[in-house]
Amino acid sequence: MMGVVAAALAVAVGAALVATGSAIPAAAATPRDTLVIGMSTGILITLDPAAVYEVEGAVIVDQLYDKLVELAMVDGRIEVVPEAAETWQLADDGVTWTFFIREGMRFPSGRPITAHDVEYSIRRAVRLNRGPAWLLNQIGFTPDNVTDTVRALDERRLQLRVSQPFAPNLVLSILTFPLTSIVDREVVEAHLTAGDLATDYLKDHSAGSGPYRLVRWEPNQIVELEANPTYWRGAPPIRRIIIRDMPEPSAQRLAIERGDIDVAWSLTPLMRKELTAQGRTDLRVVRVPGHGIEYLAMNVKYEPLSHPKVREAIRWAIDYDAILDDILLGEAIPLQTFIPTGYFGHNPARPYTRDVERARQLLAEAGYPNGFAVELVTNTGSATRADVAQIIQSNLADIGIRVQITLMQAGPMYEKYREQGLQMIVAGWGVDYPDPDALAKPFADGSVRQLAWRNAWYDEEATRLTAEAMVERDPQRRQALYQQLTELVLHEGPFAILYQPVNAWVVRNDVQGFEEAAALGTMHFDMTRIRKAG
C-alpha cells in the first residue's frame, strides 16, 4: 500500500507551466530574501496558538512556534517526528508519557526552552479552553486536572498522563496541532490582563521559538514575519515573509503574472488551468493532497434513504469521473473510503463506478422502481459544490430519483444539519489531526454527535470498531480494524465519498523548495524549506 500512497502523493510536485513569451520586468521582482504571498486573510481571527483554528491562521502560527513533536512525510505516509522533544517513552500502563526536551533550543530572548515552558504552554491551552481545546480534552486533559496530568519533572523531562491507553499515534498526532505550541512563559506572564492568559496580546504578537517571529498583522491588509536568528535549526534562507491580503482570486492572478507576488495562494482550478495553457516559463503549479474529504450524505431518517439498497443505488449512479474531470479539472484525488490518502489506515478501495442499470435494479429491489423525490442541500460560497450537486441531480434523475437542489448559506445549513434536519447534503470534512481516529469518530460512530449522527445512522458494529481501534496499540491489528471499519461504512454507511481535495498554489519559478515546504499541505507548512534562485 505504501507504494500506492507514495504514487498518489507524487501529485505534490505540480506541473511546470511551459513557455509564453512575455518577460516580467525586473522592477516587478520581489527581493531575493523576501517571500510575498497573495492570500485572503479575512478569515484570520487570532494568531494565539492556543486559540487559532482557521487553516490560514494555523499555517502562519506554524512558522512562529515549536511543539513537542511535528509531522513529516516518510515514505509517502504522514508520520510524527521529534521537534522540541528529542525522544519520548510510553510506560507499560499505556497512559504515562515522558518527553525528553532537546537541549540548545532558545527563545528569541536567549532564554533556553525547558520542560517548564512546555508544561506552562499546554496547561495554558487547556485552561484557556478555546475552540481547539477539545483535542486535548478528548485524551483526558481538562482545566480541573491539568495541574496533575501535565508536569515538568525537571528542566529536561515532561510527563503527560492521558485518561486511557490510547493508540500511541493518536496521542502524538494531537500533539502536533498548533494548540500545543510552546510559548515563552516569561513573555506571556508579562502581558497578562485580568486573567486573560495574555490571549489579547498573543492575538497579534508572537512568543515562540519557531523559525520566524511576527512583526505585524494589520487585519485585512498585511501579515509580516521576519526570520528568528536564534532558531535552533539555523536562520531560514527567506528572511522576510509578507502576506498581502488579496480576497479575490483575480487579484492574486494579476499579481502573480506581474511578478508583484511570489505565491498565489488561492486561485481557482480554472485559473490554474488557463495559466498552464498559456505555457509560461516563469510560473508553475504545485499540488499536494489536501487534508479533507468531500462527500454526499444521506439522512436515514428519511424513509427511502433508510434502505441500504437505496443508498447503494445512489453510490452506483454517481459519475465520479465527471465530478473530478469536469468540475475539479483534475485537481482532486479519487477516494471512496473515509481515511484520506497518506494516512495510516487508508483503504484504497474504489468499487463504485457509474452503473445505471445496476442502480435501477437496486432501487427496484428496495421497493422504489419509480424512484422518489428528495431535497439535496449544499452551501453558497463554495466554488464547486453547487456544480457537484447538479451532476448528482442529473445522475440520479437517470434512475428515477427526482432531486431538488437547495442552496443555503453555510451557517444556517450546518445548523440545520447538526439537528439531523437535512435529507441529503453535499459537504466537506476537514481533518484536525492526522490519525484515523479523527475520521472514524465522525464518519462511523453514530454515538458521537458528528457526521454519522447528523444523518441518523447508528451501526453497533461500526461504533464498536471505532472504539476498539482508538485504543489498539499494535499497529498491524489497528490497521486491520480500520480496514474492516472502512469497508463497513463504504457499503452500509450513509455516505458516498466523492473525492479528496488537493491544495494547489501558483508559484514563481525562482522560488525553490516550495514543493518540500508544502509536502504536508496545510497540516504542516514548512517555510524554512523555501529559498530563491539567483
Secondary structure, DSSP 8 states (H G I E B T S, - for coil): -HHHHHHHHGGGG--B---------GGG---TTEEEEEE--TT-----TTT--SHHHHHHHHHH---SEEEEEETTEEEEEESSEEEEEE-TTSSEEEEEE-TT-B-TTS-B--HHHHHHHHHHHHHH--GGGHHHHTTT--TTTHHHHEEE-SSSEEEEE-SS---HHHHHHHTTSGGG----HHHHHHT--TTSTTHHHHTS-----SSEEEEEEETTTEEEEEE-TT-TT---S--EEEEEE--SHHHHHHHHHHTS-SEES---HHHHHHHHHHT-SSEEEEEEE-SEEEEEEE-TTSGGGGSHHHHHHHHHH--HHHIIIIISTT-EE---SSS-TTSTT----------HHHHHHHHHHHT-TT--EEEEEEETT-SSHHHHHHHHHHHHHTTT-EEEEEEE-HHHHHHHHTTT--SEEEEEEE-SSSSTHHHHHHHH-TTSTTHHHHTT---HHHHHHHHHHHH---HHHHHHHHHHHHHHHHHHSSEEEEEEEEEEEEEETTEESHHHHTTTGGGS--GGG-EE--
